[in-house]
């Protein structure tokens, strides 16, 4: 009988090993193709690592089968491990003699090194699974493997750091341009140092939009993100998480420090800020307001995105690396805000503090989202604390503003009786504050006080005025209450200042000018919505009363000279010519005296000046014409020093702020 030849049977495990070896060969061949994209090469590298893992898994399975087998099979397996470790070690150690960076030489070398490092890790896992004793021959291979892996991890950490540094993207120009505002600096030495134009110019709000959106930019070149992710994953798999995260944190912390440097956010201690001149500090606040929005919505948002790309979106390590990298920079910015909040509560600083409060409040949702996890709570809490301190500073500074008005004292009267600098400052200050109405209503709100204020007939005058101006019952806004208080402080202070004038008419002229200015400022601006029409009507009534009192104090005694009482010959109805001439002479002297004095007085508002001239003219000129006409037969032309037209023209010189003396064209 013929012997039937049979085909040798190849063990299943051997066939699988051969298939894996063939696949690894194909992967290596494909990886050497320089025309492949970076992503394709990384895919092949990952596939190679997985094939190596499968090979070692099979070896591990083999070793399980041979543990109870023949001694010669075990010896053969030990030799296989030793050979494999030798190949891995040779690949790893070859780069220890080369000072160049592996990733600088191309993807093929990088993939080969990653595969070798991964093979070392997997070989160690295989040996560790055997639960070796120190006496076992394989134990020395395990120790040797640890050494090789440690070398590889140190090298990968260095490569990881180098990739991050060398591939940092330059900051985009549109985010680092800032117009210097030094010329806008305010001299804050005096509460009354500013007039209308200079005040409005100096306190003009910055043009940085509060509605700017988050914008993500590439802080690291996107081509190297897959490499960074591969290295990070291998470091994590090899239990080198701390080393990787520390390397990342240091590099990115330095990058964010450089970002602040480019944004010109220098490190300033609280003492530095408190000692700084207001002109310089004002400019730095403007820059802070501009920079903090860009830093949070562009750079911090992009930093979080970068961390998520490398370590995995929302992964705990990604979050902790982002927080550790960014915390110092955020606290540096907040430190400036804190310094501003604890500085002197000078009224001229209120607008900048409000700007800082508003921009930080606007950014809080962004900050809360960036630091939403427990690990970032310290940053988030500090942001909220600084915001709270800035809010407290706003309240304290506004109250100090009111105190400064109430206590603003003068030792000499304001020349000419015009609009006092304090009045201009306060009204322009309040008008500028209307830009912050929403914020001020929030910060000035006192709930207990508001609950107690119900609009009723017996309420305070200010509140009643506000109620009527709004047209319907309800609660008075906190801002309206505080603004009305400030106006009351100002009116009271002006009353005190008016008493510095020796001439009673000038006291009333001064108050007329200033109350009219207050009413016009409210009527012609957003303040009208806060004070209301009733408040305006009451101030109009007040300044008109002072206009009437001015006329009475200035002209009553003079106009009394143009009355018939006392010019008759005693015991008769005849007019005494001598008394008539004396009355005229006294009238002319009185008019000349008023002319000399009141041409130096000032009514800045053109319409108000014209109205008071007309009102005065109607009374004085009409009385003069009537008197002269009634006694024309008793008065010769030589006693008429001024005609009615002369006097009317002279009245046009009043209130111009330039003193004049009459030169009588009819003097003989």
C-alpha positions as a printed NumPy array, in Angstrom:
array([[  0.   ,   0.   ,   0.   ],
       [  1.341,   3.245,  -1.024],
       [  1.941,   5.812,   1.71 ],
       [ -0.092,   8.842,   1.192],
       [  1.95 ,  11.987,   1.532],
       [  0.374,  14.666,   3.664],
       [  1.004,  18.444,   3.67 ],
       [  2.726,  19.574,   6.862],
       [  0.304,  21.175,   9.305],
       [  1.311,  24.769,  10.299],
       [  0.155,  25.628,  13.793],
       [ -2.534,  28.328,  13.884],
       [ -0.398,  30.559,  16.107],
       [  2.517,  30.347,  13.702],
       [  0.352,  31.275,  10.728],
       [ -0.939,  34.335,  12.627],
       [  2.6  ,  35.362,  13.562],
       [  3.688,  35.087,   9.951],
       [  0.723,  37.213,   8.854],
       [  1.583,  39.891,  11.414],
       [  5.214,  39.897,  10.333],
       [  4.201,  40.301,   6.705],
       [  1.844,  43.173,   7.594],
       [  4.604,  44.907,   9.572],
       [  6.903,  44.583,   6.587],
       [  4.276,  46.179,   4.321],
       [  3.682,  49.006,   6.784],
       [  7.406,  49.708,   6.992],
       [  7.693,  49.734,   3.214],
       [  4.775,  52.136,   2.85 ],
       [  6.148,  54.393,   5.583],
       [  9.322,  54.986,   3.61 ],
       [  7.328,  56.657,   0.84 ],
       [  8.169,  60.373,   1.049],
       [  5.076,  61.369,  -0.926],
       [  2.712,  60.369,   1.872],
       [  0.958,  63.093,   3.824],
       [  1.853,  63.66 ,   7.456],
       [ -1.488,  62.259,   8.623],
       [ -1.068,  59.134,   6.464],
       [  2.367,  58.513,   7.92 ],
       [  0.997,  58.844,  11.431],
       [ -1.736,  56.321,  10.627],
       [  0.887,  53.855,   9.409],
       [  2.97 ,  54.482,  12.516],
       [ -0.003,  53.783,  14.762],
       [ -0.777,  50.638,  12.766],
       [  2.819,  49.488,  13.163],
       [  2.573,  49.95 ,  16.917],
       [ -0.621,  47.93 ,  17.038],
       [  0.968,  45.109,  14.983],
       [  3.909,  45.043,  17.392],
       [  1.443,  44.788,  20.259],
       [ -0.306,  41.875,  18.563],
       [  3.032,  40.138,  18.04 ],
       [  3.962,  40.472,  21.693],
       [  0.486,  39.309,  22.728],
       [  1.023,  36.175,  20.718],
       [  4.411,  35.722,  22.314],
       [  2.766,  36.141,  25.697],
       [  0.229,  33.467,  24.77 ],
       [  3.048,  31.226,  23.662],
       [  4.849,  31.72 ,  26.943],
       [  1.726,  30.733,  28.865],
       [  1.638,  27.464,  26.958],
       [  5.307,  26.693,  27.464],
       [  5.466,  27.525,  31.194],
       [  4.639,  23.917,  31.977],
       [  6.402,  22.582,  28.877],
       [  9.851,  21.454,  28.047],
       [ 12.922,  23.342,  29.282],
       [ 14.357,  23.694,  25.807],
       [ 11.187,  25.532,  24.601],
       [ 11.462,  27.98 ,  27.535],
       [ 15.079,  28.589,  26.738],
       [ 14.173,  29.303,  23.137],
       [ 11.538,  31.861,  24.256],
       [ 14.02 ,  33.589,  26.571],
       [ 16.391,  33.931,  23.673],
       [ 13.577,  35.475,  21.637],
       [ 12.915,  38.103,  24.355],
       [ 16.607,  38.839,  24.667],
       [ 16.95 ,  39.287,  20.92 ],
       [ 13.902,  41.521,  20.763],
       [ 15.112,  43.671,  23.649],
       [ 18.481,  43.991,  21.967],
       [ 16.895,  45.284,  18.76 ],
       [ 14.763,  47.782,  20.67 ],
       [ 17.684,  48.962,  22.78 ],
       [ 19.86 ,  49.457,  19.71 ],
       [ 17.218,  51.663,  18.086],
       [ 16.69 ,  53.731,  21.241],
       [ 20.333,  54.154,  22.203],
       [ 21.393,  55.084,  18.68 ],
       [ 19.651,  58.439,  19.147],
       [ 21.365,  59.11 ,  22.467],
       [ 24.59 ,  59.664,  20.57 ],
       [ 22.881,  62.026,  18.102],
       [ 22.296,  65.593,  19.323],
       [ 19.794,  66.403,  16.577],
       [ 16.056,  66.296,  17.23 ],
       [ 14.387,  63.229,  15.763],
       [ 11.274,  65.025,  14.491],
       [ 13.472,  67.515,  12.643],
       [ 14.726,  64.695,  10.408],
       [ 11.364,  63.618,   9.046],
       [  8.423,  61.37 ,   9.72 ],
       [ 10.189,  58.079,   8.943],
       [ 12.73 ,  58.466,  11.74 ],
       [ 10.029,  59.754,  14.089],
       [  7.771,  56.78 ,  13.352],
       [ 10.627,  54.325,  13.818],
       [ 11.526,  55.8  ,  17.176],
       [  7.891,  55.844,  18.348],
       [  7.515,  52.204,  17.334],
       [ 10.711,  51.244,  19.158],
       [  9.586,  53.059,  22.318],
       [  6.176,  51.428,  22.096],
       [  7.81 ,  48.012,  21.593],
       [  9.831,  48.574,  24.761],
       [  6.668,  49.407,  26.668],
       [  4.847,  46.35 ,  25.399],
       [  7.793,  44.061,  26.094],
       [  7.897,  45.316,  29.659],
       [  4.167,  44.673,  30.034],
       [  4.719,  41.141,  28.772],
       [  7.528,  40.467,  31.226],
       [  5.609,  42.059,  34.113],
       [  2.68 ,  39.747,  33.425],
       [  4.922,  36.748,  34.154],
       [  5.278,  37.784,  37.825],
       [  9.001,  37.046,  37.731],
       [ 11.218,  36.401,  40.698],
       [ 14.627,  37.982,  41.038],
       [ 16.185,  34.574,  40.417],
       [ 14.474,  34.216,  37.054],
       [ 16.66 ,  34.84 ,  34.037],
       [ 13.964,  37.065,  32.489],
       [ 14.085,  39.436,  35.489],
       [ 17.328,  40.979,  34.316],
       [ 15.652,  41.62 ,  30.946],
       [ 12.827,  43.405,  32.766],
       [ 15.27 ,  45.698,  34.56 ],
       [ 17.083,  46.311,  31.31 ],
       [ 13.761,  47.091,  29.652],
       [ 12.941,  49.649,  32.362],
       [ 16.209,  51.42 ,  31.647],
       [ 15.59 ,  51.46 ,  27.897],
       [ 12.026,  52.738,  28.354],
       [ 13.183,  55.46 ,  30.739],
       [ 15.712,  56.634,  28.173],
       [ 13.064,  56.633,  25.45 ],
       [ 10.568,  58.535,  27.587],
       [ 13.119,  61.188,  28.509],
       [ 13.905,  61.625,  24.827],
       [ 10.223,  61.807,  23.875],
       [  9.608,  64.39 ,  26.589],
       [ 12.411,  66.484,  25.107],
       [ 11.032,  66.015,  21.583],
       [  7.539,  66.929,  22.821],
       [  8.832,  70.129,  24.389],
       [ 10.857,  71.017,  21.293],
       [  7.888,  70.503,  18.968],
       [  5.776,  72.821,  21.124],
       [  8.44 ,  75.525,  21.176],
       [  9.622,  75.361,  17.564],
       [  6.11 ,  75.326,  16.128],
       [  4.593,  78.181,  18.114],
       [  2.574,  80.444,  15.852],
       [  3.244,  84.2  ,  15.788],
       [  0.518,  86.378,  17.304],
       [ -1.834,  87.741,  14.687],
       [ -1.286,  91.484,  14.049],
       [ -4.946,  92.505,  14.339],
       [ -4.942,  91.463,  17.978],
       [ -1.832,  93.334,  19.062],
       [ -2.414,  96.864,  17.766],
       [ -3.353,  99.534,  20.263],
       [ -3.462, 103.297,  19.848],
       [ -1.611, 105.1  ,  22.597],
       [ -3.991, 107.161,  24.693],
       [ -1.464, 109.144,  26.701],
       [ -2.813, 112.358,  25.22 ],
       [ -6.228, 111.576,  26.723],
       [ -4.921, 111.368,  30.264],
       [ -6.875, 113.333,  32.858],
       [ -5.311, 115.59 ,  35.424],
       [ -6.999, 114.282,  38.547],
       [ -5.667, 116.787,  41.062],
       [ -8.917, 118.712,  41.398],
       [-12.578, 117.918,  41.142],
       [-13.182, 121.242,  39.389],
       [-10.304, 121.163,  36.897],
       [-12.372, 120.32 ,  33.821],
       [-14.76 , 122.186,  31.577],
       [-17.256, 120.845,  29.052],
       [-15.004, 120.032,  26.091],
       [-11.958, 118.829,  28.007],
       [-14.111, 116.698,  30.282],
       [-15.955, 114.991,  27.457],
       [-12.731, 114.385,  25.57 ],
       [-10.859, 113.025,  28.555],
       [-13.609, 110.642,  29.642],
       [-14.594, 109.365,  26.213],
       [-15.163, 105.635,  26.43 ],
       [-12.805, 103.288,  24.676],
       [-13.934, 101.816,  21.393],
       [-13.311,  98.159,  22.242],
       [-16.587,  96.41 ,  21.534],
       [-18.133,  94.725,  24.558],
       [-19.878,  92.312,  22.202],
       [-16.715,  90.884,  20.627],
       [-16.919,  87.16 ,  20.061],
       [-14.578,  84.316,  20.893],
       [-11.995,  83.744,  18.169],
       [ -9.852,  80.597,  18.008],
       [ -6.38 ,  80.839,  16.501],
       [ -3.635,  78.236,  16.043],
       [ -1.13 ,  78.778,  18.847],
       [  0.91 ,  75.818,  17.547],
       [  1.236,  74.882,  13.874],
       [ -1.608,  72.453,  13.112],
       [  0.711,  70.072,  11.18 ],
       [  2.453,  68.953,  14.372],
       [ -0.683,  68.379,  16.459],
       [ -0.875,  64.671,  15.429],
       [  2.797,  64.205,  16.418],
       [  2.236,  65.877,  19.775],
       [ -0.823,  63.731,  20.361],
       [  1.092,  60.528,  19.486],
       [  3.955,  61.388,  21.827],
       [  1.554,  62.352,  24.631],
       [ -0.416,  59.125,  24.244],
       [  2.76 ,  57.026,  24.431],
       [  4.021,  58.947,  27.468],
       [  0.671,  58.393,  29.192],
       [  0.582,  54.703,  28.283],
       [  4.081,  54.378,  29.769],
       [  2.998,  56.075,  33.04 ],
       [  4.897,  59.283,  32.314],
       [  1.827,  61.496,  32.708],
       [  3.385,  63.93 ,  35.178],
       [  6.507,  64.447,  33.074],
       [  4.45 ,  65.112,  29.946],
       [  2.023,  67.506,  31.61 ],
       [  4.859,  69.368,  33.321],
       [  6.719,  69.827,  30.047],
       [  3.557,  71.076,  28.361],
       [  2.642,  73.407,  31.214],
       [  6.056,  75.075,  31.352],
       [  6.187,  75.716,  27.605],
       [  2.647,  77.057,  27.373],
       [  3.01 ,  79.16 ,  30.522],
       [  6.017,  80.849,  28.93 ],
       [  4.029,  81.346,  25.721],
       [  1.196,  83.077,  27.577],
       [  3.705,  85.223,  29.451],
       [  5.068,  86.294,  26.082],
       [  1.525,  87.036,  24.95 ],
       [  1.05 ,  89.41 ,  27.887],
       [  4.401,  90.991,  27.088],
       [  3.335,  91.632,  23.494],
       [  0.053,  93.062,  24.781],
       [  2.277,  95.287,  26.99 ],
       [  0.75 ,  93.985,  30.191],
       [  3.751,  94.412,  32.448],
       [  3.92 ,  92.87 ,  35.899],
       [  2.983,  95.527,  38.432],
       [  2.658,  95.073,  42.152],
       [ -0.214,  96.656,  44.032],
       [  2.284,  99.134,  45.468],
       [  3.431, 100.068,  41.938],
       [ -0.144, 100.822,  40.916],
       [ -0.917, 102.845,  44.039],
       [  2.169, 105.008,  43.546],
       [  1.535, 105.67 ,  39.866],
       [  0.615, 109.125,  38.543],
       [ -2.991, 109.213,  37.352],
       [ -2.059, 110.214,  33.793],
       [  0.097, 107.122,  33.385],
       [ -2.306, 104.902,  35.279],
       [ -5.229, 106.09 ,  33.148],
       [ -3.4  , 104.945,  30.014],
       [ -2.563, 101.584,  31.585],
       [ -6.205, 101.031,  32.561],
       [ -7.267, 101.674,  28.967],
       [ -4.732,  99.155,  27.74 ],
       [ -5.846,  96.615,  30.365],
       [ -9.474,  96.962,  29.268],
       [ -8.428,  96.365,  25.67 ],
       [ -5.991,  93.543,  26.423],
       [ -8.085,  91.504,  28.865],
       [-10.81 ,  90.918,  26.265],
       [ -8.297,  89.762,  23.683],
       [ -6.464,  87.607,  26.194],
       [ -9.595,  85.807,  27.4  ],
       [-11.599,  85.52 ,  24.187],
       [ -8.698,  84.865,  21.827],
       [ -5.668,  83.505,  23.631],
       [ -7.22 ,  81.67 ,  26.569],
       [ -9.94 ,  80.208,  24.353],
       [ -7.269,  79.085,  21.873],
       [ -5.109,  77.729,  24.697],
       [ -7.973,  75.57 ,  25.936],
       [ -8.596,  74.345,  22.401],
       [ -4.913,  73.446,  21.961],
       [ -4.91 ,  71.483,  25.202],
       [ -8.033,  69.605,  24.128],
       [ -6.482,  68.781,  20.755],
       [ -3.417,  67.203,  22.299],
       [ -4.827,  65.546,  25.42 ],
       [ -8.44 ,  64.971,  24.409],
       [-11.414,  67.311,  24.643],
       [-12.697,  67.638,  28.186],
       [-10.255,  65.057,  29.519],
       [ -9.11 ,  65.725,  33.115],
       [ -5.477,  65.99 ,  32.023],
       [ -6.379,  68.475,  29.299],
       [ -8.211,  70.633,  31.818],
       [ -5.459,  70.491,  34.44 ],
       [ -2.74 ,  71.315,  31.879],
       [ -4.734,  74.313,  30.633],
       [ -5.354,  75.584,  34.164],
       [ -1.724,  75.148,  35.243],
       [ -0.454,  76.842,  32.085],
       [ -2.811,  79.83 ,  32.215],
       [ -3.357,  80.463,  35.927],
       [ -0.342,  82.718,  36.474],
       [ -1.17 ,  84.945,  33.503],
       [ -4.807,  85.336,  34.521],
       [ -3.824,  86.187,  38.096],
       [ -1.362,  88.768,  36.765],
       [ -4.209,  90.52 ,  34.959],
       [ -6.486,  90.226,  37.979],
       [ -3.787,  91.663,  40.231],
       [ -3.999,  94.947,  38.341],
       [ -7.781,  94.961,  38.743],
       [ -7.457,  94.329,  42.46 ],
       [ -4.919,  97.139,  42.813],
       [ -7.326,  99.545,  41.115],
       [-10.155,  98.46 ,  43.404],
       [ -8.269,  99.202,  46.618],
       [ -6.739, 102.492,  45.538],
       [ -7.999, 105.936,  46.646],
       [-11.65 , 106.506,  45.702],
       [-10.978, 109.578,  43.588],
       [-14.022, 110.644,  41.517],
       [-12.033, 111.04 ,  38.289],
       [-11.165, 107.326,  38.441],
       [-14.785, 106.176,  38.513],
       [-15.167, 105.9  ,  34.744],
       [-12.113, 103.696,  34.355],
       [-13.21 , 101.505,  37.277],
       [-16.618, 101.176,  35.64 ],
       [-14.97 , 100.237,  32.346],
       [-12.931,  97.584,  34.131],
       [-15.987,  96.262,  35.962],
       [-18.06 ,  96.071,  32.791],
       [-15.43 ,  94.33 ,  30.694],
       [-14.742,  91.78 ,  33.442],
       [-18.471,  91.219,  34.035],
       [-18.913,  90.742,  30.298],
       [-16.116,  88.15 ,  30.292],
       [-17.328,  86.18 ,  33.302],
       [-19.413,  83.691,  31.241],
       [-16.322,  82.995,  29.126],
       [-14.144,  82.585,  32.211],
       [-16.713,  80.366,  33.921],
       [-16.821,  78.132,  30.84 ],
       [-13.03 ,  77.941,  30.525],
       [-12.578,  77.088,  34.224],
       [-15.756,  75.1  ,  34.788],
       [-14.048,  72.088,  36.381],
       [-13.041,  71.782,  40.015],
       [ -9.35 ,  72.106,  39.153],
       [ -9.997,  75.58 ,  37.715],
       [-12.278,  76.783,  40.499],
       [ -9.504,  78.807,  42.14 ],
       [ -9.126,  80.937,  38.997],
       [-12.864,  81.354,  38.57 ],
       [-13.361,  82.295,  42.219],
       [-10.579,  84.876,  42.051],
       [-12.158,  86.447,  38.954],
       [-15.484,  86.771,  40.741],
       [-13.752,  88.231,  43.801],
       [-11.975,  90.906,  41.768],
       [-15.243,  91.714,  39.99 ],
       [-16.927,  92.115,  43.378],
       [-14.131,  94.367,  44.629],
       [-14.387,  96.553,  41.523],
       [-18.143,  96.829,  42.105],
       [-17.577,  97.861,  45.715],
       [-15.043, 100.399,  44.501],
       [-17.618, 101.861,  42.082],
       [-20.121, 102.328,  44.917],
       [-17.536, 103.841,  47.262],
       [-16.176, 106.165,  44.573],
       [-19.633, 107.418,  43.613],
       [-20.434, 108.156,  47.246],
       [-17.081, 109.911,  47.57 ],
       [-18.009, 111.97 ,  44.513],
       [-21.108, 113.214,  46.343],
       [-19.075, 113.958,  49.473],
       [-16.506, 115.869,  47.444],
       [-19.249, 118.064,  45.974],
       [-20.83 , 118.73 ,  49.336],
       [-17.501, 119.653,  50.918],
       [-16.056, 121.638,  48.015],
       [-15.35 , 124.994,  49.636],
       [-14.301, 128.343,  48.153],
       [-12.783, 131.3  ,  49.956],
       [-13.354, 133.774,  47.128],
       [-16.314, 134.396,  44.845],
       [-16.188, 133.176,  41.254],
       [-15.446, 136.237,  39.119],
       [-18.347, 137.533,  37.042],
       [-21.031, 135.298,  38.52 ],
       [-20.98 , 132.909,  35.568],
       [-21.201, 129.126,  35.559],
       [-18.963, 127.786,  38.287],
       [-16.389, 125.122,  37.234],
       [-17.869, 122.805,  39.864],
       [-21.271, 123.003,  38.156],
       [-19.773, 122.199,  34.773],
       [-17.768, 119.314,  36.201],
       [-20.642, 117.738,  38.105],
       [-23.201, 117.943,  35.312],
       [-20.8  , 116.652,  32.668],
       [-19.69 , 113.934,  35.082],
       [-23.278, 112.814,  35.583],
       [-24.03 , 112.996,  31.879],
       [-21.05 , 110.775,  31.093],
       [-22.186, 108.319,  33.765],
       [-25.426, 107.748,  31.861],
       [-23.397, 105.503,  29.528],
       [-23.195, 103.136,  32.487],
       [-26.847, 103.315,  33.55 ],
       [-27.444,  99.571,  33.613],
       [-24.308,  98.869,  35.622],
       [-24.868, 101.751,  38.037],
       [-28.455, 100.725,  38.685],
       [-27.175,  97.276,  39.569],
       [-24.309,  98.44 ,  41.774],
       [-26.119, 101.304,  43.508],
       [-29.165,  99.244,  44.274],
       [-30.166,  99.019,  47.908],
       [-33.06 ,  96.62 ,  48.083],
       [-34.194,  97.552,  51.584],
       [-34.29 , 101.23 ,  50.693],
       [-36.163, 100.539,  47.475],
       [-38.714,  98.357,  49.248],
       [-39.33 , 101.198,  51.727],
       [-39.81 , 103.795,  48.982],
       [-43.407, 103.538,  47.742],
       [-44.644, 106.475,  45.781],
       [-47.18 , 108.386,  47.903],
       [-48.258, 112.012,  48.494],
       [-46.105, 112.4  ,  51.608],
       [-42.865, 111.227,  50.026],
       [-39.768, 113.367,  49.702],
       [-39.788, 116.111,  47.022],
       [-37.104, 114.416,  44.959],
       [-38.938, 111.126,  44.848],
       [-42.245, 112.799,  44.062],
       [-40.678, 114.651,  41.178],
       [-39.272, 111.442,  39.799],
       [-42.646, 109.74 ,  40.139],
       [-44.469, 112.4  ,  38.177],
       [-41.746, 112.529,  35.54 ],
       [-42.085, 108.836,  34.852],
       [-45.808, 109.24 ,  34.311],
       [-46.936, 106.282,  36.405],
       [-46.509, 105.021,  39.961],
       [-43.726, 102.622,  40.71 ],
       [-40.339, 102.413,  42.317],
       [-37.592, 104.956,  41.79 ],
       [-34.384, 103.583,  40.31 ],
       [-31.336, 103.553,  42.541],
       [-29.429, 105.56 ,  39.975],
       [-32.123, 108.276,  39.872],
       [-32.098, 108.551,  43.671],
       [-28.328, 108.885,  43.821],
       [-28.173, 111.324,  40.898],
       [-30.842, 113.472,  42.511],
       [-28.843, 113.483,  45.731],
       [-25.764, 114.655,  43.853],
       [-27.752, 117.492,  42.257],
       [-29.021, 118.488,  45.708],
       [-25.462, 118.546,  47.041],
       [-24.481, 120.771,  44.142],
       [-27.39 , 123.186,  44.626],
       [-26.641, 123.487,  48.324],
       [-22.979, 124.129,  47.602],
       [-23.877, 126.798,  45.028],
       [-26.09 , 128.514,  47.606],
       [-23.07 , 128.696,  49.922],
       [-20.849, 129.997,  47.125],
       [-23.38 , 132.697,  46.202],
       [-23.004, 134.191,  49.665],
       [-19.389, 135.029,  48.864],
       [-20.641, 137.895,  46.634],
       [-21.099, 141.232,  48.354],
       [-23.689, 142.42 ,  45.802],
       [-27.105, 140.867,  46.287],
       [-27.978, 141.131,  42.557],
       [-24.852, 139.162,  41.708],
       [-25.813, 136.442,  44.175],
       [-29.041, 135.924,  42.27 ],
       [-27.354, 136.214,  38.871],
       [-24.859, 133.52 ,  39.893],
       [-27.597, 131.142,  41.033],
       [-29.666, 131.903,  37.936],
       [-26.731, 131.037,  35.671],
       [-25.905, 127.799,  37.406],
       [-29.457, 126.5  ,  37.864],
       [-30.192, 127.289,  34.219],
       [-27.068, 125.385,  33.187],
       [-28.114, 122.371,  35.273],
       [-31.606, 122.352,  33.773],
       [-30.292, 122.667,  30.215],
       [-27.76 , 119.867,  30.715],
       [-30.473, 117.545,  31.938],
       [-32.968, 118.578,  29.264],
       [-30.506, 118.108,  26.407],
       [-29.081, 114.712,  27.347],
       [-29.869, 111.214,  28.584],
       [-30.096, 112.721,  32.068],
       [-33.658, 113.698,  31.186],
       [-34.686, 110.042,  31.433],
       [-33.177, 109.888,  34.923],
       [-34.255, 113.223,  36.406],
       [-37.552, 113.609,  34.579],
       [-39.448, 116.641,  33.268],
       [-40.773, 117.658,  36.685],
       [-37.233, 118.095,  37.979],
       [-36.438, 120.275,  34.949],
       [-39.57 , 122.393,  35.459],
       [-38.697, 123.005,  39.081],
       [-35.161, 124.178,  38.198],
       [-36.571, 126.409,  35.455],
       [-38.905, 127.95 ,  38.002],
       [-36.019, 128.416,  40.419],
       [-33.7  , 130.184,  37.993],
       [-36.566, 132.416,  36.817],
       [-37.186, 133.382,  40.436],
       [-33.538, 134.343,  40.781],
       [-33.793, 136.392,  37.56 ],
       [-36.714, 138.318,  39.051],
       [-34.845, 138.825,  42.316],
       [-31.818, 140.044,  40.382],
       [-33.94 , 142.684,  38.606],
       [-35.569, 143.769,  41.828],
       [-32.24 , 144.066,  43.665],
       [-30.525, 145.845,  40.781],
       [-33.177, 148.286,  39.576],
       [-35.864, 148.853,  42.233],
       [-34.102, 151.764,  43.911],
       [-33.214, 153.314,  40.549],
       [-36.705, 152.915,  39.109],
       [-38.147, 154.492,  42.256],
       [-36.409, 157.7  ,  41.158],
       [-38.684, 157.758,  38.102],
       [-41.822, 157.949,  40.208],
       [-43.65 , 161.22 ,  40.931],
       [-43.763, 160.806,  44.644],
       [-41.746, 163.506,  46.39 ],
       [-41.121, 165.893,  43.447],
       [-44.03 , 168.295,  44.079],
       [-43.617, 171.717,  45.648],
       [-44.768, 171.379,  49.244],
       [-48.378, 172.5  ,  49.715],
       [-49.057, 172.607,  45.933],
       [-49.647, 170.318,  42.982],
       [-46.789, 171.918,  41.071],
       [-43.675, 169.979,  40.119],
       [-40.424, 171.197,  41.577],
       [-38.018, 171.601,  38.677],
       [-35.042, 171.387,  40.978],
       [-36.304, 168.14 ,  42.463],
       [-37.066, 166.838,  38.962],
       [-33.535, 167.631,  37.793],
       [-32.128, 166.007,  40.936],
       [-34.173, 162.863,  40.259],
       [-32.862, 162.659,  36.701],
       [-29.308, 163.249,  37.819],
       [-29.598, 160.534,  40.467],
       [-31.142, 158.149,  37.897],
       [-28.284, 158.755,  35.465],
       [-25.697, 158.234,  38.19 ],
       [-27.438, 155.063,  39.294],
       [-27.658, 153.733,  35.722],
       [-23.976, 154.534,  35.096],
       [-23.008, 152.786,  38.297],
       [-25.01 , 149.678,  37.392],
       [-23.567, 149.825,  33.856],
       [-19.998, 149.999,  35.15 ],
       [-20.538, 147.081,  37.529],
       [-22.774, 144.77 ,  35.529],
       [-20.969, 144.942,  32.196],
       [-18.293, 142.97 ,  34.073],
       [-20.816, 140.33 ,  35.073],
       [-21.342, 137.338,  32.824],
       [-24.278, 135.327,  31.51 ],
       [-22.618, 132.691,  29.288],
       [-25.827, 131.382,  27.747],
       [-26.704, 133.627,  24.782],
       [-30.454, 133.109,  24.991],
       [-30.586, 133.618,  28.739],
       [-28.51 , 136.776,  28.396],
       [-30.796, 138.127,  25.716],
       [-33.919, 137.278,  27.704],
       [-32.685, 139.092,  30.802],
       [-31.643, 142.14 ,  28.756],
       [-35.097, 142.314,  27.176],
       [-36.816, 141.907,  30.529],
       [-34.661, 144.628,  32.071],
       [-35.124, 146.905,  29.082],
       [-38.897, 146.591,  29.209],
       [-38.918, 147.757,  32.813],
       [-36.166, 150.394,  32.785],
       [-36.617, 151.957,  29.354],
       [-40.405, 152.021,  29.614],
       [-40.229, 153.701,  33.034],
       [-37.684, 156.233,  31.715],
       [-39.701, 157.074,  28.592],
       [-42.851, 157.506,  30.651],
       [-41.153, 159.731,  33.207],
       [-39.411, 161.978,  30.671],
       [-42.524, 162.187,  28.498],
       [-44.754, 163.072,  31.429],
       [-42.465, 165.901,  32.55 ],
       [-41.208, 167.01 ,  29.168],
       [-42.502, 170.562,  29.711],
       [-40.473, 170.903,  32.886],
       [-37.222, 169.443,  31.579],
       [-34.969, 171.198,  29.109],
       [-32.854, 169.26 ,  26.647],
       [-29.698, 170.159,  28.442],
       [-30.828, 168.12 ,  31.431],
       [-31.458, 164.994,  29.297],
       [-28.158, 163.201,  29.573],
       [-29.258, 160.   ,  27.743],
       [-32.105, 159.313,  25.408],
       [-34.208, 156.176,  25.794],
       [-32.486, 154.748,  22.714],
       [-29.08 , 155.438,  24.3  ],
       [-30.051, 153.557,  27.427],
       [-31.486, 150.692,  25.399],
       [-28.222, 150.363,  23.476],
       [-26.2  , 150.523,  26.681],
       [-28.188, 147.647,  28.11 ],
       [-26.823, 145.532,  25.248],
       [-23.387, 145.774,  26.881],
       [-24.584, 144.109,  30.073],
       [-23.464, 140.599,  31.106],
       [-20.62 , 140.294,  28.593],
       [-17.973, 139.837,  31.272],
       [-15.988, 142.894,  30.178],
       [-16.236, 145.988,  32.352],
       [-17.036, 149.306,  30.625],
       [-17.641, 152.943,  31.553],
       [-20.195, 155.202,  29.914],
       [-18.956, 157.961,  27.657],
       [-21.98 , 160.284,  27.317],
       [-22.23 , 161.5  ,  23.721],
       [-24.621, 164.255,  24.824],
       [-22.497, 165.474,  27.726],
       [-22.113, 169.26 ,  27.61 ]])
